[in-house]
Amino acid sequence: MQVEHKTALVTGGADGIGFACAKELLRNGAAHVAILDLATSPGVESVRKLNTEFGEGRGIFVVCDVTKDSEFEAAFAKTFEEFGGLDIVVNNAGIANESMWESMIDVNLKGVVRGTILGLRHLGKDNGGKGGIIVNTASIFGLEPSAWSPVYSAVKHGVVGLSRSFGATYHYEKTGVRVMTICPSFTRTNFVVDGGSDFGPFVDRGLAMKDIMQQPLQKPEIVGEALVEIIERGESGSVWISENSEPVCEVLIPKRFELIASSRMQN
Ligand SMILES: NC(=O)c1ccc[n+]([C@@H]2O[C@H](COP(=O)([O-])OP(=O)(O)OC[C@H]3O[C@@H](n4cnc5c(N)ncnc54)[C@H](O)[C@@H]3O)[C@@H](O)[C@H]2O)c1
C-alpha cells in the first residue's frame, strides 16, 4: 500500500518516534494524520507544526490515553468524523518505567492490544471496512532480552507475539488488514535522554545509562522512514528492525526453533 492519499492514526504521536512517524507519513503524501496522545503531551504544538509544514487541516490532535477504552473508542470515531475514513493505525505509545511496571504493561501491551482490536474492528473487511494496515511499535528488546529493563522487554515480546499472531494468514484473509511490527533500536527521544527511563530497583541506573549512552543513537526520523517503507512493502505478520540509522530490515524468525537435546536424552 502506498501512503499517498491515505489517512493514518498514530498513538503517542505528539513526541519522539510517534511524531516523526506522523511527519514522515505526511511528507510521503498521506492525506491526514490523527495524533492521539495524553492531554499533558505537546500534542497541540505538534499538530500546529505539522499543519504549518504540510497544510492546514492535515493533522488533528485527539486527547487519548490508550489505557482508557472509552477515550480510545472516541478517538477512532473522531478520526472517522474528521477525515471520513481510516487506512493506517500505528500503535506506538509507550513508556519505560520498571518501577511502575504495572502501568508499563497497561500502556505498552494492553494499549497495543486495545489499539489492534479497535483497528481490526474499524478496518476489517469482515466488519464492513475496506482493509488497511496496523503497525505496532515493539523494540529491539521485543526480540532479545534486556538486563536493564526486564519488564519492558517482556511487554515488547508480547507486542511482537500479538502482531505476528493477528498478522497470520487466517486473520489477513478474513480482515484484509496487514498487521506488522517495527522494532526500533536506541533512538534519541525522551526515552534515552532527559532521564525518561526508570530502571527500577533491580538495576544500577548509572551503569545502565552509561551503557545506553555508548550505543549509537539514531534520529526518530529514521524510524519514521522505516515505517513508511514497511507500510509500502511489508507482508502481514512481518517483523522489522530499525537500528543504527541503517535501512529497515525484516527479521527472519524460524517457524520452529532448533532444539538442543538434553544430556539425559543423549545418554
Ligand atoms: N526511544 C527508543 O530508544 C525506543 C527504542 C525502541 C522502541 N521504542 C518505542 O517507541 C515508542 C515511542 O517511544 P519514544 O521513544 O518516541 O518515547 P517518547 O516518550 O518520546 O514518546 C512517547 C509518546 O507516548 C505518549 N504516551 C505515553 N503514555 C501514553 C498513553 N497512556 N496514552 C497515549 N499516549 C501516551 C507520550 O505522551 C509521548 O508523546 C514506544 O513504544 C517505545 O517503547 C523507543
The ligand as an ORCA input file, in Angstrom:
! r2SCAN-3c Opt
* xyz 0 1
  N      13.500      5.713     22.008
  C      13.946      4.483     21.905
  O      15.164      4.213     22.037
  C      12.999      3.367     21.587
  C      13.549      2.132     21.175
  C      12.694      1.085     20.889
  C      11.313      1.257     20.974
  N      10.814      2.460     21.380
  C       9.337      2.552     21.445
  O       8.898      3.617     20.627
  C       7.659      4.111     21.137
  C       7.735      5.619     21.229
  O       8.698      5.965     22.223
  P       9.594      7.264     22.132
  O      10.991      6.851     22.256
  O       9.190      8.099     20.984
  O       9.195      7.963     23.517
  P       8.605      9.418     23.826
  O       8.495      9.482     25.292
  O       9.359     10.456     23.098
  O       7.141      9.343     23.170
  C       6.143      8.533     23.690
  C       4.800      9.215     23.485
  O       3.788      8.339     24.004
  C       2.890      9.146     24.757
  N       2.192      8.337     25.754
  C       2.686      7.810     26.910
  N       1.710      7.179     27.575
  C       0.591      7.295     26.836
  C      -0.739      6.845     26.998
  N      -1.114      6.165     28.093
  N      -1.636      7.133     26.029
  C      -1.277      7.831     24.934
  N      -0.041      8.292     24.726
  C       0.885      8.016     25.667
  C       3.762     10.215     25.382
  O       2.981     11.319     25.822
  C       4.693     10.544     24.237
  O       4.185     11.549     23.386
  C       7.428      3.409     22.476
  O       6.512      2.347     22.297
  C       8.803      2.863     22.819
  O       8.736      1.725     23.642
  C      11.612      3.502     21.681
*
